[in-house]
């Protein structure tokens, strides 16, 4: 199972101005969707003997802003994946594992071994990161464990019981550790780098093509 969120933040709460306007979301949302659309095209051409489900979640980025004056709301992010995990499209749906993409298009992107992924699916993290390294993308997929976050994969693991890992940009120099332009109006198409997209997309294809089909 491969997934990403296709919605964008309806307000720029991390920006200094125009906070109430929606962001473009070229990286935070669109980059993962773009990679998966190309992966789907490649799979259609190769026709591997392996079932692959691609899911695009809505309302991932509708969460309560940090500076909100309203009472704190739990689980206000990732509404689409929460709903899906509680109402699976097929009643007995299952997948061997899932890979979530989020903010995968920035120049020189760094994808660390995120803590929630390591908690629920360390063997999948190891698989993906080893294949990335073997494919020549160790400058992007780095072997450093970082703090856990709440993203769509958290609810896929906890509610749907499907092991899922998150390939998400980790910014060592920003206070939030998210990408520098996260939830701002600078999340625009000119910030997207084709080499980062290739590193992620090619890694995904290598992971899939190395899988042995279920008997």
C-alpha positions in Angstrom: 0.0 0.0 0.0 1.4 3.4 -1.1 -0.2 6.6 0.1 0.0 10.4 0.3 -2.3 13.3 1.1 -3.6 15.4 -1.8 -5.1 18.3 0.2 -3.1 21.4 1.3 -3.1 23.5 4.4 -6.2 25.9 4.3 -4.3 28.5 6.2 -0.6 29.6 6.5 -0.3 29.5 10.2 3.6 29.3 10.1 3.8 32.4 7.9 4.2 36.0 9.1 1.4 37.4 6.9 -1.7 36.2 5.0 -2.1 33.6 7.7 -5.8 33.0 6.8 -5.1 32.1 3.1 -4.5 28.6 1.8 -1.0 27.6 0.8 0.0 26.1 -2.6 1.3 23.0 -1.0 3.7 22.1 -3.8 5.8 20.0 -1.4 3.5 19.4 1.5 1.0 17.3 -0.3 1.6 17.6 -4.0 5.1 16.1 -4.1 4.0 12.8 -2.7 1.0 12.7 -5.0 3.2 13.4 -8.0 5.6 10.6 -7.2 2.8 8.1 -6.7 1.1 9.1 -10.0 4.4 8.4 -11.8 4.8 5.1 -9.8 1.4 4.1 -11.0 2.3 4.9 -14.6 5.5 2.8 -14.3 3.6 -0.1 -12.7 1.0 -0.1 -15.5 3.8 -0.4 -18.0 5.7 -3.1 -16.2 2.6 -5.0 -15.0 4.4 -6.8 -12.1 2.9 -9.9 -10.5 2.1 -8.0 -7.4 -0.9 -6.1 -6.1 -0.3 -2.5 -5.2 -2.9 -0.2 -3.8 -2.4 3.6 -4.0 -4.5 5.7 -1.7 -4.7 9.5 -1.6 -6.0 10.9 1.7 -8.0 14.1 2.1 -8.1 16.5 5.1 -4.6 15.6 6.3 -3.6 19.2 6.8 -6.8 20.6 8.4 -5.4 20.4 11.9 -5.8 23.0 14.6 -3.1 25.8 14.4 -0.7 26.0 17.2 -1.7 29.6 18.0 -5.5 28.8 18.1 -7.5 30.4 20.9 -9.9 27.5 20.9 -9.7 24.6 23.4 -7.1 22.0 22.3 -8.6 19.4 19.9 -7.1 15.9 19.8 -6.6 14.2 16.5 -7.5 17.2 14.4 -5.0 16.3 11.7 -5.1 13.4 9.3 -8.9 13.3 9.2 -9.0 11.4 5.9 -6.7 8.6 7.0 -8.6 8.3 10.4 -11.9 7.9 8.5 -10.4 5.4 6.1 -8.8 3.3 8.9 -12.1 3.1 10.7 -14.1 2.5 7.5 -11.9 0.4 5.3 -13.0 0.4 1.6 -13.1 -3.4 1.8 -14.3 -4.8 5.1 -11.4 -7.3 5.4 -8.8 -5.2 3.6 -5.2 -6.0 4.5 -1.8 -5.1 3.1 1.7 -6.5 3.7 2.8 -3.1 4.7 2.3 0.6 3.7 4.7 3.4 2.7 3.5 7.0 3.2 5.0 9.9 1.4 4.9 13.5 2.8 7.1 16.4 1.8 9.4 14.5 -0.5 10.3 17.1 -3.2 12.6 19.7 -1.6 16.1 20.2 -2.8 18.6 17.9 -0.9 15.7 16.4 1.1 16.7 14.3 4.0 14.5 11.3 5.0 15.4 10.1 8.5 14.1 6.9 10.2 11.2 8.6 11.9 10.2 7.4 15.4 6.6 6.4 14.8 7.7 4.3 11.8 10.4 2.6 13.9 7.9 1.9 16.7 5.4 0.1 14.5 7.3 -1.2 11.6 11.1 -1.1 12.1 11.6 -4.0 9.7 9.9 -2.0 6.9 12.1 1.0 7.6 15.2 -1.2 7.4 14.0 -2.7 4.1 13.2 0.6 2.4 16.4 2.4 3.6 18.6 -0.5 2.6 17.1 -0.6 -0.9 17.5 3.2 -1.1 21.2 2.9 -0.3 21.7 0.1 -2.8 20.0 2.3 -5.4 22.5 5.1 -4.8 20.2 7.3 -2.7 21.8 7.2 0.7 22.3 11.0 0.6 18.5 11.3 0.8 17.6 8.2 3.0 19.9 8.6 5.9 20.4 6.1 8.7 19.5 8.4 11.6 16.6 7.8 13.9 14.6 10.9 14.8 11.5 11.7 16.9 8.1 10.2 16.2 5.4 12.4 14.6 1.7 12.1 14.1 1.0 11.7 10.4 -1.3 9.5 8.3 0.9 6.4 9.1 0.1 6.7 12.8 -3.6 6.0 12.3 -2.9 3.4 9.6 -0.8 1.5 12.2 -3.0 2.1 15.2 -6.5 1.9 13.8 -6.2 -0.2 10.7 -3.4 -2.5 12.0 -1.4 -2.2 8.9 2.4 -1.7 9.3 3.1 1.6 7.6 6.2 3.8 7.5 6.6 7.5 6.7 9.1 8.9 4.2 9.0 12.5 5.3 11.5 15.4 5.0 13.4 16.1 8.3 14.9 19.6 8.6 17.7 19.6 11.2 18.0 23.4 11.3 14.3 24.4 11.8 12.7 24.6 15.2 9.8 22.3 14.2 12.2 19.9 12.3 9.8 20.1 9.4 10.8 21.6 6.0 11.8 25.3 6.1 8.7 26.4 4.1 6.3 24.1 5.9 2.8 25.7 6.2 3.9 28.9 4.6 3.2 30.6 1.3 6.7 29.8 0.2 5.7 26.1 -0.4 5.6 26.7 -4.1 6.6 24.7 -7.2 9.9 26.5 -7.7 11.1 24.8 -4.4 10.6 21.3 -5.9 13.7 19.4 -7.1 13.4 16.6 -9.6 16.4 14.7 -8.1 14.6 14.3 -4.7 11.5 13.1 -6.5 13.5 10.6 -8.4 15.2 9.3 -5.3 11.9 8.6 -3.7 10.1 7.2 -6.8 13.0 5.0 -7.9 13.3 3.6 -4.3 9.6 2.8 -4.2 9.8 1.0 -7.5 12.9 -1.0 -6.4 11.1 -2.0 -3.2 8.0 -3.2 -5.2 9.9 -5.0 -7.9 11.9 -6.9 -5.3 8.8 -8.2 -3.5 7.9 -11.9 -4.0 4.2 -12.1 -5.0 1.9 -13.7 -2.4 1.2 -17.3 -3.2 
